[in-house]
Amino acid sequence: MWRVLEHHDISKTCRKLPLEVVKKYELWKDIVLRHGPEKLKEFPGFRDEKLKGEREGQWASRLNLQYRAIYEVERETVTVFILEITPHKY
């Protein structure tokens, strides 16, 4: 079983997001909690990808055409830390 830790601003951000983005984020969290982030590759809609440049070591999953969930994975503690949900501008 995995743990998903969210940055303290995520709940405030979710209140401002469109409902379909929040629902997809909740589905994303459920998949990661049950199976880990590797399972996201089986869902082409998320287009899970490793980031480069300033965000090297982080990953992004598509929640819709505009919004992405940016996260890091700690393998030692089996933790996924959600850094932000942001419009695609990285």
Secondary structure, DSSP 8 states (H G I E B T S, - for coil): --EEEE-TTHHHHHHHS-HHHHHHHHHHHHHHHHH-GGGGGG-TTT--EE--GGGTT-EEEESSSSEEEEEEEETTTTEEEEEEEEES--
